[in-house]
């Protein structure tokens, strides 16, 4: 080693050793030491929790295990109960991440909306939680055809397994609007009835307010009655206003409406169908609804008419036609005079018998007129009732 030369005086002085600086009293204080330890622990925990949260978020957004689209019914319960149902149904595989993610979305157990939910294939935990929180429940649909009676509508409601509750009484005929209704599982049958009644009341008011001014009907109730007859007489939309015009013209001339569906309703009521052809004796059988025997409108509707029939009655075609009969093609032949009507009846007979309709000769019906009828019985109907194989000329 190289030695640094020193002077004699310096060599005689004792050698000085460097002393480390003293730690401050504050640094050695127990509270400071504990605080440093706590800070270290918190830092480590924060890093660990951050890592866990980052991992959980990735799992929360990752595709789920559901192999195909599935509907699951979520019943009332806490968030853990919901997670268990979803895991049991194979919608989620990590219930605790689902619970944590749902809570992070500010959803407590009571905020979940219960019901049926449809989850898509491989729905993520986020997708599942957001669907339930938003209450995007499955919407079912019931469609009621125009012309059904209230009893028939009630029967369909009672057959539906998704609806709940009973129906205390059959709604008034004509008070239900037949159309499509969407509903959730668990909705009561009475709730559907109320919706149908409210929809019909709104529609009747709307249509009545836009009616022609010179109609022979004076109340919204009479409009519903006549619309129910129109509804049962023809299933062709383009014919409704002409059928309505025939009945309006007959009312103006105080002629009997002579509609086959009113005979049927007078015999079977709300059951709707007779199940066989109308017999001649039944045409002459007095009932409150039989428009072959009563004057004017029956005492109430014979079915629940739809919007098109109500509008047809409120704004019928401007014609002078008084008669119509089935034309053999699903529609009707209309006539202003009885002679022309007989020709239309003869053509229908020829078509049904496979003869040349142009060579058919008209014949008057072979039965006596009813009391008060100005001429022999003629069919103004023959639409839906004729589908049962009946026209007045054949009775």
Secondary structure, 3 states (H helix, E strand, C coil): CCCCCCCHHHHHCCCCCCCCCCCCCCCCCHHHHHHHHHHHHHHHHHHHHHHHHHHHHHHHHCCCCCCCCEEEEECCCCHHHHHHHHHHCCCCCCHHHHHHHHHHCCCCHHHCCCEEEEECCCCCHHHHHHHHHHCCECCEEEECCCCCCHHHHHHHHHHCCCCECCCCCCCCCCCCCCCEEEECCCCEHHHHHHHHHHHHHHHHHHHHHCCCCCCCCCCHHHHHHHHHHHHHHCCCHHHHHHHHHHHHHHHHCCCCCCCHHHHHHHHHHHHCCCCCCCCHHHHCCCCCCCCCCCCCCCCCCCCCCCHHHHHHHHCCCCCCCCEEEECCCCCEEEECCHHHHHHHHHHHHHHHCCCCHHHCCCCCCCCCCCCCCCCCCCCCCCCCHHHHCCCHHHC
